[in-house]
């Protein structure tokens, strides 16, 4: 006898559609495509389908399960195993990235600025393997100030001027010309000031037109911090080659210390569909709430995975949903999710107890006692525990039932 033939597409779809009311459409379609891809026989296909149905049904949450409590426990317990250190970014000595518990706290607290903001910038497919193009774009992105281009900078109090000794090598590395530098200095010299260049072009003198020592020092700081090129907030940018398992070049990626997501997306040559930042607030402001939700899930998952902690994806999704369901991103703390609960007692039990109770009394708030925390506080029994739990009302027919059909 010959080898068993793969199941036909028509027969396979017919078998899968028997579970139309059991399996979601996305799972049915994935089963269909994967079974055809691997060329399974009818017997093998039925085994896979039955196993998929079995696992899907076993993964469903039971009605009345306290999903919030389980999610908090499932993320919080393994998080105690995390480290408290800041690590170097994998394979890149120049960049640091916050991992472990500090990063997890940053995410759920929705810090306005992460302690180590960074971007991973991908290039358009046409130039993704072009190292020169990647270096050029990296120079456009990296913030370059006047201070970065000088060997030394001093205040000449007698001449009321700031003297800048230029570093030609650094100017070449940063892709900055003398004209670029002079244009930047024109913006900070003041109305009475002037900018002069030495004959050999190695020194620039910024005359400020004032002999006030305090003003000279302020002007000195302003001049050194003046932006010449690059994006505000991006302190450093490096180009890193990405290779496949065989060692062949896939693309060049630009990694940055500091983040300016909106600015980067507008630079020609940058692929906006693949470029990402670890600053969730920026993602929300630039791409919207759905992108912010996806970023929260991805960032939490990344932190847990880096420590080898296996947490069900749905627990993380629940946290992200709680932070974003209003249409705005909110932290989990008292200025966000916990502080906006309907229950007065639940709010008071979290933080600033007296303030919450006094304000509730002042405004005559009532507590409907619908949640777990407030019922535990007052000793109520039974406690209404469980997501999706319902109360049943028995409808009693009026009058006694008739006997014998009479």
N, C-alpha and C positions, 0 to 999 in steps of 0.2 A: 504494500500500500504506500501511496505517496504521502508526503508531508501535508498536514492539515493546512487548508487555505485560510488566509486572513478573512475576518468577517467583512461583509460588504457594507458600504456606507449606509445604504437604505435599511438594512437589518439592524445595524448598530444604532442608528437614530431611533428606530422603532422600539428597541429595548430600553434606551435611555429615557424616552418619552413616557414610559410606564411610570416613571417617578416624577412626572410633571408637577404634582402637588407636594412632593417631598423635597426635591432639590431645587435650589434657585437656578434661574436661567444661566447665569454666568458659569456656575459649576457644571451644569449639563453640557454647555458648549465646550468647556475646557476638557471634560472627559472625552467628548466626541473627537476633538482634534488630537488629543494625546494618544488615544487608542489607535486611531488611523495612522498616526505618525510612526508608532512602534510596530504596526502590522500584526496585532494580536489576533489569535484565532477566536472563534465564537465562544469557546469554553473559557479561554483566558479573559476575554472581554467581560463576560458575565461575572467572573470572579472579581475583577477590578471594580465593576459597577456596584456589586453587592457590598464590597468592602468600603467603597466610598460612601454609600448610603449609611452603612453601619457607623462609620466614623463621624459623618456629618450629624447624625441624630444624637450620638454620644457627646458631641461638642456643644449642643444647644444648651443655653442657660435655662434652668428650671424656673417655672413661674414662681414669683415670690422670692427669688434669690436676692440677697442684699448685695447687689453688684458693686455699689460704691465702696462698701466696707471691704469686700474681697479685693477690689482693685487697689485700694490703699495699702492693704496688708501685703499683697503680691508684689507691689513695687517697693514699699518701705522696708520689708524684711531683707531682701537681697541687697538693698542699697546700703545696709550697715556693713557689708563686706567691702565696700569701695575704699579706695585710697583717698588721701586728702592732698595729694601733690599736684603740681603743674608739670606736665610732661613736655618733652620736645616733640614736635610734629614728626611723624614717622619718616625717617630718612632725610630730614632737613634740619640741620643744626641751627640755622639762623632763625627759625620760627618756633615759638612756644604756643602750646594750646592747652587750655584748661580741661581736664577730664575728671572723672570720678564724681564724688559727692559735691564738690564746689560747682561743677558744671551743671549737675542735676538741680541744685538749688537755684542757680542762675535762671534755668529754664522755667521752673514752676513759679519763681518769684518775678519772672518777666522783667529782668533788669533792663533798664533803658540802654545801657552800654555794657556788653559782656566784658569780663576782665581781660580776655584775649580775643578781641574781634578779628575775624579773618574771612577772606573770600577765596573761593576756588573758581578761577576764571577759565572757561573753555573758549576756544577760538572757532571761527567759522570753518566748515570742512575743507574749503579750498586752501587755507593757510595753517591748518591744524598741525601739519608736519614741518612747517617752515620755521626753523629756529630764529632766523633773523627777524621775521615778522613778529614772533613771540617776544623777542627782546625789545623790539621797537615799541610794541603795545605796552609792555611792562614799564618802559621808561615814561610813556605817556600817563600811566596810572599812578606811579610812585610819586608821592609829594616831594617836591624839591623846593627848599627855601634858600634864601640868600646865604644863610649860615652854612648849608651843605656845600656851597661852592667856594668857600674861602679857606685859605690856610690860616689866616689870622684876621681879627677885626679889633680895632682899637678906637677909643675916643680921643681926639686931639682937642683939649679944652681951650688951648690958645687960639686955634684956628676955628673953633666951633664947628668941627667936622667929624665925620666917622670915616676912618680909612680902612678899606677892605683890600687885603692882599689875596688875589684870586688863585684858585687851584686849577690850572688848565687841564690836568688829567681827569679830575673829577667832573669838570664841565663837559668834557668829551664823553665820559662814561654815562652821564645823565642826559646827553643829547641837548645841551643848552648852549646857545651862542651868546656872545657879548651883547648883542642887540636885545636878546630875550631878558638878560639881566638888567640892562639899562631901562627897559620898559617897566620892569617891576619896581625899580628904584624910583622912577618918576612918580609913582603912586604914593610914595611915603616920604618924599623929601620935604613936603610942605610948600606953602605959597611963596615963602621967601627963600627957599632952598634952591640948590643947583647940584648937578651931577657932573663930575669931571673924570676923564680917563687919562692915565699916564701915557707917554709916547709909545712905550713898548706894550701897552695894554695889559700889564700885569697887576696894576693897582687902580682901584676906583675910589674917588674921594667924593663923599656926599656932604656938601656944605649946608648947614641947617639954618643959618641966619638968625641964631639966638645964642646968647652967652649964659642963659639960665642953666645951671648945672642939672637941676631936676629934669627939665625938659630935654636936655641932651641925653640923659640916661634913658628916659622913656623912648626917645626917638631911636636910640641905639638898639633897644630891645625890639622895637617895632620893625626896624630895618632887617635885623637878623631873622625875624620870624616871617618876613614877607614871602608870600608864595610866588615862585617863578614859573613853575609848571606842575602838572600832576593834579590829583584829586585830593581834596581836603579829607583828612582822616586816615589816608593810606600811607603809613610810615615807611613801609618796605615792600618790595615786590620781587619775587624770584621766579625764574622759569625752571620747571621740572619736567623731564621727559617721562612719559608713561609707556611702559613696555608690556607686551603680552608674555605668556608662559614660555615662549620660545626665544624671548629676548629681542623680538622685533619691535621697532618703534610704532606706537599706536597714534600718539599725539603729544604735543607740548601743552602743559597746563601752567597757568600763572597762579602762584599762591601769594597771598598778601598778608601782611600784618596791619590790621586796621581795616575798616570797611566803609565803603561809600557805594552802596548797591545801585542806587538810581544813576549816579554818575558813570559807573562802569557799563551799565546796559546801553548807554547812549554812545559809547565809543565804537567807531567803525572797526569791524573785524572780530568783535566779541560776539559769541553765540549766546543770545539771551535765554535760549531754551534750556541750556545746560549749566549756565553760571549760577553759583549759589553763594550764600553768606550764612554765617551762624548767628547773625543778629535778627532775632524773630520780629522785633519791633519794625526794623527796616523792611522786612518781607511784607509785613502787614500794610505798611504805608505805601509800598510800591506796587505790590501784586494783589493785595486784598486778603480777606478773612480766610478763604479756603486754602490759599497758599500758606498762610500763617499756621493753620491747623495741621496741614501736612508737614510743615517744618517742625512743629512741636513734637509730633509723633516720631519723625525721623531723627531728631536730635536726641530725644530720650532713649530711643532704641539704640542709637549709636553709642551712647554712654554706657548702657547696660551691656551691649555686645562686647565692647572693648575690655570689659572685666569678666567676660565669660558667663554672664548672668542671663539665664533663659527665662524671660518673662513673656507671658502670652500677649500677643499684639493687641488684643481687645481691651486689656486693662489700660494700656497706654492710650488707646483711642478714647476711652472714657474720660481720662484726665484732659486730653486735648479738647474733647467736646465740651466739658465743663468750663474750660477757659475761653471758648470761642462761640458758644451757642447764641449769645446775645447779638452777635454781629461785630463785636469789638473784642480785642484780646484783653484778657484780665488775668492778673496773678491769682494764685490760689489763696494767698494770705488775706489779712483783714481789710486790705484796700481793694479786694477783688471778690472772688467767689465766696469766701467765708464771711466777709463783712456785709454781703448783700443778701443774706438769707432772710426769708420771711419771718422766721421765728426770732423773737427777742432773746429768749433763753439760749438758743443755739449761738447767736452772735456773742452774747455775754460770756458763754463758756469758752470761747476761743481766745480772745485777748481783750484788753481794756474793759474789764467786766463792769466796773462802777460807771464809766462813761456811757456804756450801752444801756444800762438799767436806768440811769438818771434821764437820759434822752428819751427813752421809751415812756417813762412816767410823765415827763414834761409834755409829750405829744399825745398822751393817752392811747398808746398802742396796745393792741390785744394780741395774745399768742394763741393761734388756733390749735396748738399741740398736735400737729400732723406728723412731725418727724421723730426720729429715734432719740436724739440727744435731749430734747426738751421733756420727753416722757420719762426718760431715766432720771432727770433732775428732780421731777416732782413725784417720782415713785409710782407712776401710773402703770396699771396692769389690765389687760395685756398690752404690750408695746406694739405699735403698728410697724412691724419690720418687714422689709422685702419690697423690691422694685416690681411694680406691676401687680401687686397684691390688690385684691378687691374686697369689698364688703358685700355680703349676700343679704338680700331682703326676701323673706318668705312671704309669698302672696297666699293668704288663706281665703278660700272661697266662702262667701256668706251663706249661712244656712247649713243644715246637716245634709250629708249625701243621702240620696234616695235609695231605698232598699228594694231589690227585686224588680227594678224597672218601674215601680209604681210611683 
